[in-house]
Amino acid sequence: MKRLFQPLQWSFQQKFLAGFNACAAVLLYAIYTQYFGGLNPCPLCTFQRGAFVVLATVFLAGAMHNPRRRWGRLGYALVAIVAATGGVVIAARHVWIQQLPPERVPACGPDLDFMLQAWPIGRTLHQVFVGSGDCAIVDWTFLGLSMPAWSAITFAGLGVWAALSLARPSEPPRDS
């Protein structure tokens, strides 16, 4: 019971399972705000959700596999860090668009479903990262930060958590 409140003492599997649970909680909250809070996601929000799904998948795979060797754990941690870094980049771009003055905000474009069906993937990705007027709207804040800002903080925290998963739990002191 004592180790329950000492997450740095958890095993690799427990740490990765906690990372998966954090991603699942973020995704469930995003879905809740969409269907019960009336916040429809813009294209960059959808990409952030995708990054959380990728990160959750890596955390779950690592927890289920629970590699015994250091190289296997390092591989899972590096993939999780890369996924988290990708999420930070997407969220940071979104925050940047939200901070633009109104006259510099890109015009609203077609929705993501249309772009994916009608345009090549390269053009769709370019348009999503250029952003649209939808991405500049801040319609939810908590402690003065928008949802993309909280996503960036969460991605960064989960990336650090993945790196910390490589630390081995210290052995309890032995009685002599």
C-alpha positions in Angstrom: 0.0 0.0 0.0 2.9 2.3 0.7 4.2 2.1 -2.9 0.8 3.2 -4.2 1.5 6.7 -3.2 5.1 6.7 -4.5 4.7 6.5 -8.3 8.4 6.7 -9.0 8.7 3.4 -7.1 6.2 1.7 -9.5 7.3 -0.9 -12.0 7.7 -0.1 -15.7 4.4 -1.9 -16.3 2.6 0.1 -13.6 4.0 3.4 -14.9 3.0 2.7 -18.5 -0.5 1.6 -17.4 -0.8 4.9 -15.5 0.2 6.7 -18.7 -2.4 4.8 -20.6 -5.0 5.7 -18.0 -4.1 9.4 -18.2 -4.5 9.4 -22.0 -7.8 7.6 -21.7 -9.0 10.1 -19.2 -8.1 13.0 -21.5 -9.8 11.4 -24.5 -12.9 10.7 -22.5 -13.1 14.3 -21.3 -12.7 15.5 -24.9 -15.5 13.3 -26.0 -17.6 14.5 -23.0 -17.1 18.1 -23.9 -18.0 17.4 -27.5 -21.2 15.5 -26.9 -22.4 17.0 -23.7 -20.7 20.4 -23.6 -21.3 21.3 -27.2 -17.6 21.9 -28.1 -17.1 20.6 -31.6 -13.4 19.9 -32.3 -11.6 21.9 -35.0 -9.1 20.1 -37.3 -6.1 20.7 -34.9 -8.2 19.5 -32.0 -8.9 16.3 -33.9 -5.2 15.9 -34.6 -4.4 16.3 -30.9 -6.9 13.6 -30.1 -5.2 11.4 -32.6 -1.8 12.1 -30.9 -3.4 11.1 -27.6 -4.7 7.9 -29.2 -1.2 7.0 -30.5 0.4 7.8 -27.1 -2.3 5.7 -25.3 -1.6 2.8 -27.7 2.1 3.0 -27.0 1.6 3.1 -23.3 -0.9 0.2 -23.4 1.4 -1.9 -25.6 4.4 -1.3 -23.3 2.3 -2.2 -20.3 1.0 -5.4 -21.8 4.4 -6.5 -23.2 6.3 -5.4 -20.1 9.7 -6.0 -21.6 12.3 -7.4 -19.1 15.3 -6.1 -20.9 16.4 -2.5 -20.7 16.5 -2.1 -24.5 12.9 -3.1 -24.9 11.8 -0.6 -22.2 14.0 2.1 -23.8 12.3 1.4 -27.2 8.8 1.8 -25.7 9.8 4.9 -23.8 11.4 6.5 -26.9 8.3 5.9 -29.0 6.1 7.4 -26.3 8.4 10.4 -26.1 8.3 10.9 -29.8 4.4 10.6 -29.8 4.2 13.1 -26.9 6.6 15.5 -28.7 4.4 15.3 -31.8 1.4 16.1 -29.6 3.2 19.1 -28.0 4.0 20.4 -31.5 0.4 20.1 -32.7 -0.9 21.7 -29.5 1.7 24.5 -29.5 0.7 25.3 -33.1 -2.9 25.5 -32.0 -2.1 27.8 -29.1 0.0 30.0 -31.5 -3.0 30.4 -33.8 -5.2 31.2 -30.9 -2.8 34.0 -29.9 -2.8 35.7 -33.3 -4.5 39.1 -33.6 -7.9 38.8 -35.3 -6.7 40.3 -38.6 -4.0 37.7 -38.9 -6.2 34.6 -38.2 -6.5 32.4 -41.3 -9.9 32.3 -42.9 -12.3 29.5 -42.1 -11.9 26.6 -44.5 -13.7 23.3 -45.1 -14.1 20.8 -42.3 -11.7 18.0 -41.8 -14.1 15.3 -43.2 -14.4 17.2 -46.5 -10.6 17.7 -46.8 -9.8 14.1 -46.1 -12.3 12.9 -48.8 -11.7 15.5 -51.5 -8.0 16.5 -51.2 -4.7 14.5 -51.2 -3.3 13.9 -47.8 -0.4 16.3 -48.2 -2.7 19.2 -49.0 -5.0 18.2 -46.1 -2.1 18.2 -43.6 -0.8 21.5 -44.9 -4.3 23.1 -44.6 -4.7 21.7 -41.0 -1.4 23.1 -39.9 -1.9 26.4 -41.5 -5.1 26.5 -39.4 -8.4 28.1 -39.9 -10.7 30.5 -38.1 -12.2 27.6 -36.2 -8.9 26.9 -34.6 -8.5 30.4 -33.3 -11.7 30.4 -31.3 -11.1 30.0 -27.5 -14.4 28.6 -26.2 -13.1 26.8 -23.1 -10.6 27.8 -20.5 -9.5 26.5 -17.1 -7.2 28.6 -14.9 -6.8 31.0 -17.8 -5.5 28.4 -20.3 -7.3 27.1 -23.3 -7.8 23.4 -24.0 -4.9 23.2 -26.5 -2.6 24.8 -23.9 -3.7 22.1 -21.4 -3.1 19.5 -24.1 0.5 20.8 -24.6 1.1 20.6 -20.8 -0.4 17.1 -20.6 1.7 15.9 -23.6 4.9 17.3 -22.1 4.1 15.7 -18.7 3.4 12.3 -20.3 6.6 12.6 -22.3 8.5 13.2 -19.0 6.5 10.3 -17.4 7.7 8.0 -20.2 11.3 9.0 -19.6 10.8 8.4 -15.8 9.5 4.9 -16.5 13.1 3.9 -17.3 14.1 4.6 -13.7 14.3 1.4 -11.7 12.5 1.3 -8.4 14.9 1.3 -5.5 15.1 -1.8 -3.5 13.6 -1.7 0.0 16.3 -1.6 2.7 17.2 -5.1 4.0 17.3 -5.9 7.7 20.7 -7.1 8.7 
